[in-house]
Amino acid sequence: MSESDAEPSAEEMWDPQVVRWRDPEGDYVLPRALRSLPQPWGEGDWDRIGDLPRTDERVAEARQVVTQLLEDPELVPNVPQPPSPGLLWHVWEEFHQAVGERMPRTSQVTWAGVDELVREWRGRERLNPLQRHVVDHVEAAMLAMIPRLRDDIADSVFRWLALDSDPGRFADWAVDVAERCVIEDIGADSAIELLGAMGSREARAALNRLSVKPGGPASWDNAEAAQGRLFDLETERPQW
């Protein structure tokens, strides 16, 4: 049976019913909170981020970035969930990667640029049904890009802080922020790693709270990750 003869799947037939939104400030796709991030946080370039010196100024900037990611409601859009088996998520991510390569800074992502990419995808000789779905419903794909960027940027902040020779010096503010991010499930793995690296009593208490399951503040997977980090801390403790 050829592809054209196959019965369309539920995902191929799905209408996410997402309309195109317009920003009053210009032809922007992403919320202002994302496109106004200081560089290089808005570029997703880990090589540049990892090389940033952890000066007081840069640390304050990182704190501002992750706090903004937590507090701006526009960064938590109501993204419609594709039908089972959810393969469309993978094609959305493929499109997001293409958008990032074409428009690497969050401030550069415009509908004009997205539409140009859509035209290029439509011009491919072989476009599978789910890729066709993405270009037919690009608004849904771009809506799903907002929480993904939020997660990636928060992850980069915590990874960068954990590179410090003494991450415990950030504990007075970073423990609370990291715990909130694990609960919100943004940058959660790196936030848990930072809590472990800080090594303070407050950081360990946060890991204990996050590790509660079922019924704890974090998702099941994040609670298990917190449990694993607590176990690592116990095994890393010097034996006398």
C-alpha positions as MATLAB code, in Angstrom:
seq = 'MSESDAEPSAEEMWDPQVVRWRDPEGDYVLPRALRSLPQPWGEGDWDRIGDLPRTDERVAEARQVVTQLLEDPELVPNVPQPPSPGLLWHVWEEFHQAVGERMPRTSQVTWAGVDELVREWRGRERLNPLQRHVVDHVEAAMLAMIPRLRDDIADSVFRWLALDSDPGRFADWAVDVAERCVIEDIGADSAIELLGAMGSREARAALNRLSVKPGGPASWDNAEAAQGRLFDLETERPQW';
ca = [
       0.000    0.000    0.000;
       1.426    3.404   -0.952;
       1.593    6.335    1.448;
      -1.237    8.031   -0.433;
      -3.455    4.959    0.032;
      -2.829    4.650    3.776;
      -5.573    5.657    6.183;
      -4.660    9.051    7.758;
      -3.782    8.825   11.443;
      -5.540   10.787   14.182;
      -2.535   13.114   14.377;
      -2.551   13.776   10.638;
      -6.253   14.696   10.783;
      -6.030   16.691   14.026;
      -7.016   20.373   14.000;
      -5.248   22.109   16.929;
      -7.421   25.216   16.402;
      -4.614   27.669   17.137;
      -5.003   31.016   15.410;
      -2.117   33.307   14.541;
      -1.436   35.911   17.177;
      -0.125   39.393   16.474;
       2.244   41.332   18.688;
       1.478   45.073   18.901;
       5.229   45.771   19.035;
       5.995   44.243   15.636;
       6.110   41.058   13.569;
       7.246   38.955   16.510;
       6.348   35.354   17.273;
       7.768   35.016   20.782;
       6.595   36.856   23.920;
       8.502   39.955   24.921;
       9.941   38.172   27.980;
      11.840   35.815   25.672;
      12.920   38.230   22.985;
      14.173   40.853   25.471;
      16.618   38.518   27.235;
      20.181   39.835   27.501;
      22.657   38.108   25.216;
      23.772   35.384   25.045;
      20.852   33.980   27.055;
      18.498   34.617   24.155;
      20.687   32.787   21.635;
      20.758   29.247   22.992;
      24.512   29.153   22.377;
      25.899   27.056   25.223;
      29.504   27.584   24.134;
      29.137   31.315   24.685;
      27.125   30.916   27.888;
      29.553   28.417   29.387;
      32.441   30.845   28.846;
      30.742   33.747   30.649;
      32.654   34.837   33.771;
      30.626   34.404   36.939;
      31.059   38.011   38.025;
      28.552   39.685   40.334;
      27.081   41.492   37.336;
      26.646   38.326   35.284;
      25.236   36.375   38.222;
      22.676   39.121   38.861;
      21.781   38.980   35.169;
      21.312   35.204   35.307;
      19.131   35.566   38.385;
      16.992   38.126   36.565;
      16.665   35.827   33.546;
      15.485   32.779   35.459;
      13.158   34.836   37.670;
      11.577   36.320   34.556;
      11.097   32.821   33.135;
       9.243   31.825   36.292;
       7.014   34.842   36.678;
       5.828   35.851   33.198;
       2.467   34.154   32.450;
       2.952   34.568   28.681;
       5.643   31.895   28.880;
       3.085   29.294   29.970;
       0.707   29.181   26.979;
      -2.056   26.636   26.656;
      -0.432   24.328   24.096;
      -2.937   21.816   22.675;
      -1.904   18.188   23.152;
      -1.658   16.113   19.956;
      -3.532   12.810   19.866;
      -1.787    9.556   20.702;
       0.908    8.418   20.051;
       2.286   11.970   20.162;
       4.700   11.650   17.252;
       3.863   15.200   16.255;
       5.943   16.484   19.176;
       9.063   15.168   17.450;
       8.216   16.964   14.206;
       7.467   20.156   16.127;
      10.967   19.882   17.625;
      12.403   19.347   14.150;
      10.705   22.547   12.999;
      11.867   24.417   16.129;
      15.441   23.425   15.335;
      15.059   24.747   11.795;
      13.653   28.021   13.170;
      16.600   28.316   15.578;
      19.121   27.762   12.805;
      17.461   30.409   10.635;
      16.740   32.899   13.433;
      19.190   32.118   16.271;
      18.203   34.969   18.569;
      14.785   34.971   20.187;
      14.321   38.593   19.079;
      14.800   37.527   15.436;
      11.890   35.065   15.288;
       9.248   36.718   13.111;
       6.196   35.438   11.285;
       7.817   36.523    8.021;
      10.785   34.275    8.765;
       8.558   31.404    9.882;
       6.436   31.689    6.739;
       9.547   31.620    4.566;
      10.604   28.394    6.290;
       7.112   26.966    5.733;
       7.408   27.690    2.004;
      10.745   25.882    1.906;
       9.297   22.844    3.666;
       6.349   22.778    1.269;
       8.818   22.779   -1.613;
      10.539   19.602   -0.490;
      10.232   16.634   -2.815;
       9.316   14.305    0.017;
       7.323   15.659    2.947;
       5.797   13.075    5.268;
       2.224   13.516    6.565;
       3.241   14.854    9.978;
       5.634   17.358    8.417;
       2.767   18.489    6.190;
       0.644   18.857    9.320;
       3.264   21.161   10.861;
       3.366   23.514    7.889;
      -0.433   23.495    7.646;
      -0.732   24.359   11.358;
       2.481   26.263   11.987;
       0.820   28.408   14.671;
       0.474   25.347   16.918;
       4.111   24.414   16.328;
       5.279   27.905   17.260;
       3.065   27.986   20.353;
       4.778   24.772   21.487;
       8.157   26.463   20.964;
       7.537   28.975   23.768;
       7.628   26.530   26.733;
      10.479   24.604   25.093;
      12.615   27.755   24.967;
      11.657   28.567   28.559;
      12.886   25.141   29.616;
      16.118   25.345   27.602;
      17.052   28.804   28.886;
      16.385   27.904   32.534;
      18.491   24.783   32.017;
      21.395   26.883   30.706;
      21.234   29.220   33.728;
      21.514   26.373   36.240;
      24.229   24.588   34.260;
      26.223   27.824   34.140;
      25.876   28.445   37.890;
      26.963   24.873   38.638;
      30.261   25.479   36.806;
      31.356   27.856   39.561;
      34.100   26.615   41.874;
      31.839   27.436   44.834;
      28.171   27.251   43.756;
      27.182   27.395   47.416;
      27.793   31.150   47.298;
      24.550   31.490   45.301;
      22.468   29.629   47.898;
      20.818   32.711   49.408;
      18.701   33.120   46.269;
      19.341   30.136   44.001;
      17.921   27.472   46.328;
      14.460   29.001   46.200;
      14.594   29.649   42.455;
      15.892   26.167   41.653;
      13.197   24.545   43.810;
      10.478   26.575   42.091;
      11.817   25.609   38.682;
      11.770   21.905   39.549;
       8.160   22.254   40.675;
       7.330   24.140   37.455;
       9.355   21.538   35.493;
      11.594   24.017   33.706;
      15.304   23.257   33.624;
      14.490   20.687   36.305;
      17.405   18.273   35.847;
      20.001   21.035   35.968;
      18.212   22.738   38.871;
      18.398   19.491   40.869;
      22.079   19.124   40.011;
      22.728   22.688   41.193;
      20.909   22.045   44.480;
      23.187   19.070   45.015;
      26.299   21.025   44.057;
      25.502   23.904   46.435;
      25.688   21.486   49.336;
      24.081   23.801   51.894;
      21.564   22.729   54.515;
      18.912   24.765   52.704;
      19.680   23.083   49.375;
      19.455   19.620   50.912;
      16.154   20.555   52.573;
      14.828   21.637   49.161;
      15.870   18.294   47.643;
      14.096   16.492   50.478;
      10.894   18.422   49.814;
      11.130   17.781   46.088;
      11.771   14.062   46.572;
       8.372   13.390   48.151;
       6.162   11.079   46.096;
       3.348   10.560   45.568;
       1.623   13.811   46.406;
       4.773   15.914   46.629;
       5.267   19.283   44.934;
       7.258   17.912   41.976;
       6.312   15.541   39.188;
       7.025   11.847   39.691;
      10.089   11.939   37.412;
      11.521   15.034   39.074;
      10.910   13.583   42.532;
      12.853   10.480   41.504;
      15.672   12.678   40.197;
      15.761   14.531   43.533;
      15.881   11.207   45.371;
      18.775   10.124   43.169;
      20.695   13.338   43.894;
      20.178   12.888   47.633;
      21.509    9.351   47.345;
      24.564   10.650   45.469;
      25.201   13.191   48.218;
      25.149   10.433   50.817;
      27.605    8.290   48.863;
      29.860   11.302   48.200;
      30.095   12.091   51.921;
      33.633   11.375   53.218;
      33.916    8.141   55.168;
      35.948    8.386   58.317;
];
